[in-house]
Amino acid sequence: MPRIYLRSILHKIMSNTPPKTAGAGTTPGLPASHPMNVYGKPLLPHSLNPPTGFMRNGFCHAPSNDPGNHSIAGIVTDQFLSFSAARGNDLRKLGLKEGCRWCLCVTRWKEAYDAYKGGEKGIAHETVPRVVLEASGQRALEGGKVTIAMLEEFKGGDGKGERYWLSGGKQQENTMVKDAPIKGGGAAGSSQ
């Protein structure tokens, strides 16, 4: 991805300025109107390393043509990765490992949540991925399968998605914020 393109996207995000409407100067990869998070505020980026989201642009924005609804900004755990693989979606094949930030399908996250809440044998709290709510798209709440209360129960991360320091529109450092692996009874991350 060219640096100028990345700088443009990040500048717009960090300044909370929505992209221009369709036409000349529109930032490729983002919708004409900036998508909102589950709190109704501008959606923050989740990860560009690895590039996540239905459109692989770093955002957990699920357009209407995303049947999996990849709206939940999750921080995956080894337990979740095993859970997802056992159900036919081995995210490790994509290079994911514990601590990676990934836009998860609402149904897979809810499946892990229900398995934990239902006391399914071998399903611990850590199986449910932590969620970065500021980077989780509004479609995560579509249909009422998942509620804000459910997501907040597994809130994790620093609320900034992938952190970038910009000065005068110039990218000075691009560092992915990694959360420490979950041990014991800490909040679990979000699912696939």
MONORNOR-V799104 format. One line per field, one symbol per residue. ss: DSSP state (H for helix, E for strand, L for the rest). burial: 1 if it has 24 or more other ideal C-beta (glycine too) atoms within 12 Angstrom, else 0. Layout:
ss->???
burial->???
This chain:
ss->LLHHHHHHHHHHHHLLLLLLLLLLLLLLLLLLLLLEELLLLELLLLLELLELLLLLLLLELLLLLLLLLLLEEEELLHHHHHHHHHLLLLHHHHLLLLLLEEEELHHHHHHHHHHHHLLLLLLLHHHLLEELHHHEEHHHHHHHLLLHHHHHHLELLLLLLLEEEEELLEEEEEELLLLLLLLLLLLLLLLL
burial->000001111111110000100000001011100111110001111111101111001111111001011111111111111111000010100001011111111111111110110000001111111111111111111000010001100111101111110000001000011010010000111111
